[in-house]
């Protein structure tokens, strides 16, 4: 039973890590094209995550 919980937590952590790495790579790619775009993309991603988190909580 505990092994299933550990696998579930590991899968969730791996999913979060992949999403974080993907967001970082998209922001870095935008920065390579046009430096201010990297900050704009990063801010948009963070704003989107914040809105989705608020909607999931029912705020």
PDB file of N, CA, C, O and CB in Angstrom:
ATOM      1  N   UNK A   1       0.823  -1.195   0.000  1.00  0.00           N
ATOM      2  CA  UNK A   1       0.000   0.000   0.000  1.00  0.00           C
ATOM      3  C   UNK A   1       0.865   1.257   0.000  1.00  0.00           C
ATOM      4  O   UNK A   1       0.616   2.196  -0.756  1.00  0.00           O
ATOM      5  CB  UNK A   1      -0.935  -0.001   1.205  1.00  0.00           C
ATOM      6  N   UNK A   2       1.874   1.262   0.849  1.00  0.00           N
ATOM      7  CA  UNK A   2       2.746   2.434   0.926  1.00  0.00           C
ATOM      8  C   UNK A   2       3.531   2.618  -0.361  1.00  0.00           C
ATOM      9  O   UNK A   2       3.875   3.739  -0.739  1.00  0.00           O
ATOM     10  CB  UNK A   2       3.703   2.312   2.108  1.00  0.00           C
ATOM     11  N   UNK A   3       3.815   1.490  -1.040  1.00  0.00           N
ATOM     12  CA  UNK A   3       4.566   1.574  -2.289  1.00  0.00           C
ATOM     13  C   UNK A   3       3.747   2.281  -3.363  1.00  0.00           C
ATOM     14  O   UNK A   3       4.304   3.026  -4.168  1.00  0.00           O
ATOM     15  CB  UNK A   3       4.974   0.172  -2.769  1.00  0.00           C
ATOM     16  N   UNK A   4       2.443   2.063  -3.389  1.00  0.00           N
ATOM     17  CA  UNK A   4       1.574   2.743  -4.359  1.00  0.00           C
ATOM     18  C   UNK A   4       1.540   4.245  -4.104  1.00  0.00           C
ATOM     19  O   UNK A   4       1.583   5.046  -5.038  1.00  0.00           O
ATOM     20  CB  UNK A   4       0.150   2.169  -4.300  1.00  0.00           C
ATOM     21  N   UNK A   5       1.464   4.613  -2.837  1.00  0.00           N
ATOM     22  CA  UNK A   5       1.457   6.038  -2.491  1.00  0.00           C
ATOM     23  C   UNK A   5       2.770   6.695  -2.904  1.00  0.00           C
ATOM     24  O   UNK A   5       2.778   7.822  -3.400  1.00  0.00           O
ATOM     25  CB  UNK A   5       1.219   6.230  -0.978  1.00  0.00           C
ATOM     26  N   UNK A   6       3.865   5.993  -2.699  1.00  0.00           N
ATOM     27  CA  UNK A   6       5.172   6.526  -3.081  1.00  0.00           C
ATOM     28  C   UNK A   6       5.263   6.694  -4.585  1.00  0.00           C
ATOM     29  O   UNK A   6       5.773   7.706  -5.065  1.00  0.00           O
ATOM     30  CB  UNK A   6       6.294   5.613  -2.585  1.00  0.00           C
ATOM     31  N   UNK A   7       4.773   5.712  -5.337  1.00  0.00           N
ATOM     32  CA  UNK A   7       4.783   5.810  -6.796  1.00  0.00           C
ATOM     33  C   UNK A   7       3.903   6.961  -7.272  1.00  0.00           C
ATOM     34  O   UNK A   7       4.255   7.667  -8.217  1.00  0.00           O
ATOM     35  CB  UNK A   7       4.313   4.492  -7.425  1.00  0.00           C
ATOM     36  N   UNK A   8       2.770   7.147  -6.625  1.00  0.00           N
ATOM     37  CA  UNK A   8       1.877   8.243  -6.987  1.00  0.00           C
ATOM     38  C   UNK A   8       2.508   9.600  -6.727  1.00  0.00           C
ATOM     39  O   UNK A   8       2.397  10.517  -7.541  1.00  0.00           O
ATOM     40  CB  UNK A   8       0.576   8.130  -6.224  1.00  0.00           C
ATOM     41  N   UNK A   9       3.163   9.719  -5.597  1.00  0.00           N
ATOM     42  CA  UNK A   9       3.835  10.982  -5.266  1.00  0.00           C
ATOM     43  C   UNK A   9       5.007  11.239  -6.199  1.00  0.00           C
ATOM     44  O   UNK A   9       5.250  12.374  -6.608  1.00  0.00           O
ATOM     45  CB  UNK A   9       4.319  10.970  -3.811  1.00  0.00           C
ATOM     46  N   UNK A  10       5.735  10.172  -6.532  1.00  0.00           N
ATOM     47  CA  UNK A  10       6.861  10.312  -7.455  1.00  0.00           C
ATOM     48  C   UNK A  10       6.374  10.730  -8.839  1.00  0.00           C
ATOM     49  O   UNK A  10       6.988  11.577  -9.487  1.00  0.00           O
ATOM     50  CB  UNK A  10       7.653   8.995  -7.546  1.00  0.00           C
ATOM     51  N   UNK A  11       5.276  10.138  -9.287  1.00  0.00           N
ATOM     52  CA  UNK A  11       4.717  10.506 -10.591  1.00  0.00           C
ATOM     53  C   UNK A  11       4.255  11.957 -10.595  1.00  0.00           C
ATOM     54  O   UNK A  11       4.462  12.667 -11.579  1.00  0.00           O
ATOM     55  CB  UNK A  11       3.546   9.581 -10.956  1.00  0.00           C
ATOM     56  N   UNK A  12       3.640  12.402  -9.523  1.00  0.00           N
ATOM     57  CA  UNK A  12       3.186  13.791  -9.433  1.00  0.00           C
ATOM     58  C   UNK A  12       4.377  14.749  -9.403  1.00  0.00           C
ATOM     59  O   UNK A  12       4.352  15.796 -10.049  1.00  0.00           O
ATOM     60  CB  UNK A  12       2.310  13.993  -8.182  1.00  0.00           C
ATOM     61  N   UNK A  13       5.404  14.392  -8.660  1.00  0.00           N
ATOM     62  CA  UNK A  13       6.595  15.243  -8.592  1.00  0.00           C
ATOM     63  C   UNK A  13       7.299  15.295  -9.942  1.00  0.00           C
ATOM     64  O   UNK A  13       7.773  16.354 -10.354  1.00  0.00           O
ATOM     65  CB  UNK A  13       7.563  14.733  -7.511  1.00  0.00           C
ATOM     66  N   UNK A  14       7.368  14.167 -10.629  1.00  0.00           N
ATOM     67  CA  UNK A  14       7.997  14.125 -11.946  1.00  0.00           C
ATOM     68  C   UNK A  14       7.206  14.954 -12.947  1.00  0.00           C
ATOM     69  O   UNK A  14       7.788  15.642 -13.786  1.00  0.00           O
ATOM     70  CB  UNK A  14       8.122  12.678 -12.439  1.00  0.00           C
ATOM     71  N   UNK A  15       5.900  14.890 -12.863  1.00  0.00           N
ATOM     72  CA  UNK A  15       5.045  15.689 -13.739  1.00  0.00           C
ATOM     73  C   UNK A  15       5.260  17.179 -13.494  1.00  0.00           C
ATOM     74  O   UNK A  15       5.366  17.956 -14.443  1.00  0.00           O
ATOM     75  CB  UNK A  15       3.569  15.325 -13.528  1.00  0.00           C
ATOM     76  N   UNK A  16       5.325  17.575 -12.235  1.00  0.00           N
ATOM     77  CA  UNK A  16       5.574  18.982 -11.898  1.00  0.00           C
ATOM     78  C   UNK A  16       6.954  19.429 -12.368  1.00  0.00           C
ATOM     79  O   UNK A  16       7.117  20.545 -12.861  1.00  0.00           O
ATOM     80  CB  UNK A  16       5.442  19.200 -10.387  1.00  0.00           C
ATOM     81  N   UNK A  17       7.936  18.562 -12.214  1.00  0.00           N
ATOM     82  CA  UNK A  17       9.290  18.890 -12.644  1.00  0.00           C
ATOM     83  C   UNK A  17       9.356  19.072 -14.157  1.00  0.00           C
ATOM     84  O   UNK A  17      10.017  19.988 -14.647  1.00  0.00           O
ATOM     85  CB  UNK A  17      10.266  17.800 -12.200  1.00  0.00           C
ATOM     86  N   UNK A  18       8.677  18.204 -14.892  1.00  0.00           N
ATOM     87  CA  UNK A  18       8.642  18.335 -16.355  1.00  0.00           C
ATOM     88  C   UNK A  18       7.945  19.630 -16.775  1.00  0.00           C
ATOM     89  O   UNK A  18       8.395  20.303 -17.703  1.00  0.00           O
ATOM     90  CB  UNK A  18       7.927  17.122 -16.987  1.00  0.00           C
ATOM     91  N   UNK A  19       6.864  19.975 -16.106  1.00  0.00           N
ATOM     92  CA  UNK A  19       6.161  21.216 -16.428  1.00  0.00           C
ATOM     93  C   UNK A  19       7.041  22.426 -16.132  1.00  0.00           C
ATOM     94  O   UNK A  19       7.072  23.378 -16.912  1.00  0.00           O
ATOM     95  CB  UNK A  19       4.844  21.311 -15.639  1.00  0.00           C
ATOM     96  N   UNK A  20       7.746  22.393 -15.025  1.00  0.00           N
ATOM     97  CA  UNK A  20       8.639  23.493 -14.665  1.00  0.00           C
ATOM     98  C   UNK A  20       9.783  23.621 -15.667  1.00  0.00           C
ATOM     99  O   UNK A  20      10.133  24.727 -16.081  1.00  0.00           O
ATOM    100  CB  UNK A  20       9.196  23.287 -13.251  1.00  0.00           C
ATOM    101  N   UNK A  21      10.361  22.493 -16.050  1.00  0.00           N
ATOM    102  CA  UNK A  21      11.446  22.516 -17.039  1.00  0.00           C
ATOM    103  C   UNK A  21      10.937  23.026 -18.384  1.00  0.00           C
ATOM    104  O   UNK A  21      11.621  23.795 -19.059  1.00  0.00           O
ATOM    105  CB  UNK A  21      12.061  21.109 -17.204  1.00  0.00           C
ATOM    106  N   UNK A  22       9.743  22.600 -18.769  1.00  0.00           N
ATOM    107  CA  UNK A  22       9.165  23.067 -20.030  1.00  0.00           C
ATOM    108  C   UNK A  22       8.915  24.561 -20.023  1.00  0.00           C
ATOM    109  O   UNK A  22       9.200  25.246 -21.006  1.00  0.00           O
ATOM    110  CB  UNK A  22       7.873  22.339 -20.315  1.00  0.00           C
ATOM    111  N   UNK A  23       8.388  25.068 -18.927  1.00  0.00           N
ATOM    112  CA  UNK A  23       8.145  26.510 -18.823  1.00  0.00           C
ATOM    113  C   UNK A  23       9.462  27.280 -18.878  1.00  0.00           C
ATOM    114  O   UNK A  23       9.549  28.333 -19.510  1.00  0.00           O
ATOM    115  CB  UNK A  23       7.388  26.841 -17.520  1.00  0.00           C
ATOM    116  N   UNK A  24      10.470  26.756 -18.220  1.00  0.00           N
ATOM    117  CA  UNK A  24      11.776  27.407 -18.255  1.00  0.00           C
ATOM    118  C   UNK A  24      12.383  27.416 -19.648  1.00  0.00           C
ATOM    119  O   UNK A  24      12.973  28.413 -20.065  1.00  0.00           O
ATOM    120  CB  UNK A  24      12.717  26.726 -17.298  1.00  0.00           C
ATOM    121  N   UNK A  25      12.243  26.313 -20.366  1.00  0.00           N
ATOM    122  CA  UNK A  25      12.794  26.243 -21.718  1.00  0.00           C
ATOM    123  C   UNK A  25      12.048  27.151 -22.687  1.00  0.00           C
ATOM    124  O   UNK A  25      12.664  27.765 -23.559  1.00  0.00           O
ATOM    125  CB  UNK A  25      12.756  24.814 -22.223  1.00  0.00           C
ATOM    126  N   UNK A  26      10.737  27.240 -22.544  1.00  0.00           N
ATOM    127  CA  UNK A  26       9.968  28.156 -23.397  1.00  0.00           C
ATOM    128  C   UNK A  26      10.390  29.596 -23.123  1.00  0.00           C
ATOM    129  O   UNK A  26      10.584  30.379 -24.053  1.00  0.00           O
ATOM    130  CB  UNK A  26       8.439  27.985 -23.160  1.00  0.00           C
ATOM    131  N   UNK A  27      10.530  29.941 -21.852  1.00  0.00           N
ATOM    132  CA  UNK A  27      10.957  31.299 -21.495  1.00  0.00           C
ATOM    133  C   UNK A  27      12.360  31.592 -22.005  1.00  0.00           C
ATOM    134  O   UNK A  27      12.622  32.680 -22.516  1.00  0.00           O
ATOM    135  CB  UNK A  27      10.906  31.493 -19.978  1.00  0.00           C
ATOM    136  N   UNK A  28      13.253  30.633 -21.870  1.00  0.00           N
ATOM    137  CA  UNK A  28      14.623  30.819 -22.341  1.00  0.00           C
ATOM    138  C   UNK A  28      14.660  30.953 -23.864  1.00  0.00           C
ATOM    139  O   UNK A  28      15.409  31.771 -24.397  1.00  0.00           O
ATOM    140  CB  UNK A  28      15.509  29.647 -21.888  1.00  0.00           C
ATOM    141  N   UNK A  29      13.860  30.158 -24.556  1.00  0.00           N
ATOM    142  CA  UNK A  29      13.797  30.267 -26.013  1.00  0.00           C
ATOM    143  C   UNK A  29      13.285  31.625 -26.455  1.00  0.00           C
ATOM    144  O   UNK A  29      13.798  32.207 -27.411  1.00  0.00           O
ATOM    145  CB  UNK A  29      12.913  29.177 -26.584  1.00  0.00           C
ATOM    146  N   UNK A  30      12.281  32.128 -25.765  1.00  0.00           N
ATOM    147  CA  UNK A  30      11.773  33.466 -26.088  1.00  0.00           C
ATOM    148  C   UNK A  30      12.836  34.516 -25.795  1.00  0.00           C
ATOM    149  O   UNK A  30      12.969  35.484 -26.544  1.00  0.00           O
ATOM    150  CB  UNK A  30      10.484  33.771 -25.289  1.00  0.00           C
ATOM    151  N   UNK A  31      13.591  34.340 -24.722  1.00  0.00           N
ATOM    152  CA  UNK A  31      14.651  35.277 -24.372  1.00  0.00           C
ATOM    153  C   UNK A  31      15.753  35.284 -25.428  1.00  0.00           C
ATOM    154  O   UNK A  31      16.345  36.327 -25.706  1.00  0.00           O
ATOM    155  CB  UNK A  31      15.236  34.928 -23.003  1.00  0.00           C
ATOM    156  N   UNK A  32      16.029  34.116 -26.018  1.00  0.00           N
ATOM    157  CA  UNK A  32      17.051  34.046 -27.063  1.00  0.00           C
ATOM    158  C   UNK A  32      16.640  34.828 -28.306  1.00  0.00           C
ATOM    159  O   UNK A  32      17.482  35.407 -28.992  1.00  0.00           O
ATOM    160  CB  UNK A  32      17.327  32.592 -27.434  1.00  0.00           C
ATOM    161  N   UNK A  33      15.338  34.840 -28.591  1.00  0.00           N
ATOM    162  CA  UNK A  33      14.846  35.571 -29.753  1.00  0.00           C
ATOM    163  C   UNK A  33      14.852  37.070 -29.475  1.00  0.00           C
ATOM    164  O   UNK A  33      15.337  37.859 -30.286  1.00  0.00           O
ATOM    165  CB  UNK A  33      13.430  35.101 -30.131  1.00  0.00           C
ATOM    166  N   UNK A  34      14.306  37.456 -28.314  1.00  0.00           N
ATOM    167  CA  UNK A  34      14.186  38.869 -27.946  1.00  0.00           C
ATOM    168  C   UNK A  34      14.190  38.922 -26.425  1.00  0.00           C
ATOM    169  O   UNK A  34      13.262  38.426 -25.787  1.00  0.00           O
ATOM    170  CB  UNK A  34      12.875  39.536 -28.551  1.00  0.00           C
ATOM    171  N   UNK A  35      15.212  39.510 -25.845  1.00  0.00           N
ATOM    172  CA  UNK A  35      15.425  39.418 -24.401  1.00  0.00           C
ATOM    173  C   UNK A  35      14.211  39.770 -23.548  1.00  0.00           C
ATOM    174  O   UNK A  35      13.886  38.999 -22.645  1.00  0.00           O
ATOM    175  CB  UNK A  35      16.545  40.305 -24.022  1.00  0.00           C
ATOM    176  N   UNK A  36      13.517  40.890 -23.778  1.00  0.00           N
ATOM    177  CA  UNK A  36      12.346  41.179 -22.944  1.00  0.00           C
ATOM    178  C   UNK A  36      11.228  40.137 -23.079  1.00  0.00           C
ATOM    179  O   UNK A  36      10.416  39.976 -22.168  1.00  0.00           O
ATOM    180  CB  UNK A  36      11.802  42.543 -23.295  1.00  0.00           C
ATOM    181  N   UNK A  37      11.189  39.438 -24.208  1.00  0.00           N
ATOM    182  CA  UNK A  37      10.150  38.421 -24.391  1.00  0.00           C
ATOM    183  C   UNK A  37      10.288  37.291 -23.378  1.00  0.00           C
ATOM    184  O   UNK A  37       9.289  36.685 -22.991  1.00  0.00           O
ATOM    185  CB  UNK A  37      10.206  37.857 -25.809  1.00  0.00           C
ATOM    186  N   UNK A  38      11.496  37.005 -22.951  1.00  0.00           N
ATOM    187  CA  UNK A  38      11.690  35.968 -21.939  1.00  0.00           C
ATOM    188  C   UNK A  38      10.984  36.303 -20.641  1.00  0.00           C
ATOM    189  O   UNK A  38      10.374  35.434 -20.018  1.00  0.00           O
ATOM    190  CB  UNK A  38      13.164  35.761 -21.676  1.00  0.00           C
ATOM    191  N   UNK A  39      11.062  37.560 -20.231  1.00  0.00           N
ATOM    192  CA  UNK A  39      10.383  37.985 -19.005  1.00  0.00           C
ATOM    193  C   UNK A  39       8.866  38.028 -19.201  1.00  0.00           C
ATOM    194  O   UNK A  39       8.107  37.698 -18.290  1.00  0.00           O
ATOM    195  CB  UNK A  39      10.896  39.365 -18.562  1.00  0.00           C
ATOM    196  N   UNK A  40       8.438  38.431 -20.382  1.00  0.00           N
ATOM    197  CA  UNK A  40       7.002  38.486 -20.669  1.00  0.00           C
ATOM    198  C   UNK A  40       6.411  37.083 -20.651  1.00  0.00           C
ATOM    199  O   UNK A  40       5.360  36.856 -20.052  1.00  0.00           O
ATOM    200  CB  UNK A  40       6.740  39.162 -22.034  1.00  0.00           C
ATOM    201  N   UNK A  41       7.082  36.147 -21.305  1.00  0.00           N
ATOM    202  CA  UNK A  41       6.597  34.763 -21.342  1.00  0.00           C
ATOM    203  C   UNK A  41       6.602  34.160 -19.941  1.00  0.00           C
ATOM    204  O   UNK A  41       5.644  33.491 -19.553  1.00  0.00           O
ATOM    205  CB  UNK A  41       7.460  33.907 -22.295  1.00  0.00           C
ATOM    206  N   UNK A  42       7.664  34.389 -19.182  1.00  0.00           N
ATOM    207  CA  UNK A  42       7.724  33.874 -17.806  1.00  0.00           C
ATOM    208  C   UNK A  42       6.580  34.422 -16.961  1.00  0.00           C
ATOM    209  O   UNK A  42       5.933  33.680 -16.222  1.00  0.00           O
ATOM    210  CB  UNK A  42       9.070  34.233 -17.157  1.00  0.00           C
ATOM    211  N   UNK A  43       6.337  35.714 -17.075  1.00  0.00           N
ATOM    212  CA  UNK A  43       5.233  36.330 -16.337  1.00  0.00           C
ATOM    213  C   UNK A  43       3.885  35.789 -16.754  1.00  0.00           C
ATOM    214  O   UNK A  43       3.012  35.570 -15.914  1.00  0.00           O
ATOM    215  CB  UNK A  43       5.252  37.821 -16.525  1.00  0.00           C
ATOM    216  N   UNK A  44       3.707  35.570 -18.052  1.00  0.00           N
ATOM    217  CA  UNK A  44       2.436  35.022 -18.536  1.00  0.00           C
ATOM    218  C   UNK A  44       2.224  33.602 -18.030  1.00  0.00           C
ATOM    219  O   UNK A  44       1.109  33.232 -17.661  1.00  0.00           O
ATOM    220  CB  UNK A  44       2.391  35.045 -20.071  1.00  0.00           C
ATOM    221  N   UNK A  45       3.283  32.807 -18.011  1.00  0.00           N
ATOM    222  CA  UNK A  45       3.169  31.438 -17.497  1.00  0.00           C
ATOM    223  C   UNK A  45       2.814  31.462 -16.016  1.00  0.00           C
ATOM    224  O   UNK A  45       1.928  30.725 -15.582  1.00  0.00           O
ATOM    225  CB  UNK A  45       4.484  30.655 -17.722  1.00  0.00           C
ATOM    226  N   UNK A  46       3.492  32.295 -15.236  1.00  0.00           N
ATOM    227  CA  UNK A  46       3.196  32.383 -13.805  1.00  0.00           C
ATOM    228  C   UNK A  46       1.781  32.894 -13.552  1.00  0.00           C
ATOM    229  O   UNK A  46       1.095  32.411 -12.651  1.00  0.00           O
ATOM    230  CB  UNK A  46       4.206  33.293 -13.114  1.00  0.00           C
ATOM    231  N   UNK A  47       1.349  33.861 -14.339  1.00  0.00           N
ATOM    232  CA  UNK A  47      -0.010  34.371 -14.208  1.00  0.00           C
ATOM    233  C   UNK A  47      -1.024  33.273 -14.520  1.00  0.00           C
ATOM    234  O   UNK A  47      -2.016  33.118 -13.808  1.00  0.00           O
ATOM    235  CB  UNK A  47      -0.224  35.579 -15.135  1.00  0.00           C
ATOM    236  N   UNK A  48      -0.777  32.524 -15.569  1.00  0.00           N
ATOM    237  CA  UNK A  48      -1.669  31.422 -15.929  1.00  0.00           C
ATOM    238  C   UNK A  48      -1.740  30.364 -14.845  1.00  0.00           C
ATOM    239  O   UNK A  48      -2.822  29.869 -14.529  1.00  0.00           O
ATOM    240  CB  UNK A  48      -1.220  30.791 -17.225  1.00  0.00           C
ATOM    241  N   UNK A  49      -0.602  30.013 -14.277  1.00  0.00           N
ATOM    242  CA  UNK A  49      -0.577  29.027 -13.197  1.00  0.00           C
ATOM    243  C   UNK A  49      -1.344  29.553 -11.983  1.00  0.00           C
ATOM    244  O   UNK A  49      -2.075  28.802 -11.337  1.00  0.00           O
ATOM    245  CB  UNK A  49       0.880  28.684 -12.806  1.00  0.00           C
ATOM    246  N   UNK A  50      -1.181  30.827 -11.676  1.00  0.00           N
ATOM    247  CA  UNK A  50      -1.904  31.422 -10.553  1.00  0.00           C
ATOM    248  C   UNK A  50      -3.409  31.423 -10.757  1.00  0.00           C
ATOM    249  O   UNK A  50      -4.167  31.126  -9.834  1.00  0.00           O
ATOM    250  CB  UNK A  50      -1.430  32.832 -10.326  1.00  0.00           C
ATOM    251  N   UNK A  51      -3.840  31.757 -11.963  1.00  0.00           N
ATOM    252  CA  UNK A  51      -5.277  31.773 -12.263  1.00  0.00           C
ATOM    253  C   UNK A  51      -5.847  30.362 -12.197  1.00  0.00           C
ATOM    254  O   UNK A  51      -6.913  30.150 -11.618  1.00  0.00           O
ATOM    255  CB  UNK A  51      -5.537  32.390 -13.657  1.00  0.00           C
ATOM    256  N   UNK A  52      -5.153  29.404 -12.779  1.00  0.00           N
ATOM    257  CA  UNK A  52      -5.628  28.019 -12.746  1.00  0.00           C
ATOM    258  C   UNK A  52      -5.688  27.512 -11.310  1.00  0.00           C
ATOM    259  O   UNK A  52      -6.640  26.831 -10.927  1.00  0.00           O
ATOM    260  CB  UNK A  52      -4.717  27.109 -13.595  1.00  0.00           C
ATOM    261  N   UNK A  53      -4.668  27.845 -10.514  1.00  0.00           N
ATOM    262  CA  UNK A  53      -4.677  27.437  -9.110  1.00  0.00           C
ATOM    263  C   UNK A  53      -5.833  28.045  -8.343  1.00  0.00           C
ATOM    264  O   UNK A  53      -6.448  27.375  -7.513  1.00  0.00           O
ATOM    265  CB  UNK A  53      -3.378  27.818  -8.451  1.00  0.00           C
ATOM    266  N   UNK A  54      -6.136  29.304  -8.607  1.00  0.00           N
ATOM    267  CA  UNK A  54      -7.257  29.960  -7.930  1.00  0.00           C
ATOM    268  C   UNK A  54      -8.587  29.350  -8.353  1.00  0.00           C
ATOM    269  O   UNK A  54      -9.480  29.172  -7.525  1.00  0.00           O
ATOM    270  CB  UNK A  54      -7.254  31.465  -8.223  1.00  0.00           C
ATOM    271  N   UNK A  55      -8.722  29.031  -9.624  1.00  0.00           N
ATOM    272  CA  UNK A  55      -9.966  28.433 -10.104  1.00  0.00           C
ATOM    273  C   UNK A  55     -10.174  27.039  -9.526  1.00  0.00           C
ATOM    274  O   UNK A  55     -11.305  26.653  -9.233  1.00  0.00           O
ATOM    275  CB  UNK A  55      -9.969  28.370 -11.627  1.00  0.00           C
ATOM    276  N   UNK A  56      -9.110  26.291  -9.362  1.00  0.00           N
ATOM    277  CA  UNK A  56      -9.226  24.944  -8.785  1.00  0.00           C
ATOM    278  C   UNK A  56      -9.619  24.999  -7.318  1.00  0.00           C
ATOM    279  O   UNK A  56     -10.305  24.107  -6.821  1.00  0.00           O
ATOM    280  CB  UNK A  56      -7.910  24.183  -8.939  1.00  0.00           C
ATOM    281  N   UNK A  57      -9.182  26.053  -6.619  1.00  0.00           N
ATOM    282  CA  UNK A  57      -9.537  26.204  -5.209  1.00  0.00           C
ATOM    283  C   UNK A  57     -10.947  26.753  -5.041  1.00  0.00           C
ATOM    284  O   UNK A  57     -11.516  26.683  -3.952  1.00  0.00           O
ATOM    285  CB  UNK A  57      -8.539  27.117  -4.510  1.00  0.00           C
ATOM    286  N   UNK A  58     -11.512  27.298  -6.110  1.00  0.00           N
ATOM    287  CA  UNK A  58     -12.855  27.847  -6.036  1.00  0.00           C
ATOM    288  C   UNK A  58     -12.893  29.284  -5.568  1.00  0.00           C
ATOM    289  O   UNK A  58     -13.916  29.742  -5.059  1.00  0.00           O
ATOM    290  CB  UNK A  58     -13.684  27.017  -5.133  1.00  0.00           C
ATOM    291  N   UNK A  59     -11.812  29.992  -5.730  1.00  0.00           N
ATOM    292  CA  UNK A  59     -11.748  31.397  -5.290  1.00  0.00           C
ATOM    293  C   UNK A  59     -12.429  32.272  -6.300  1.00  0.00           C
ATOM    294  O   UNK A  59     -12.487  33.489  -6.123  1.00  0.00           O
ATOM    295  CB  UNK A  59     -10.293  31.858  -5.084  1.00  0.00           C
TER     296      UNK A  59
END
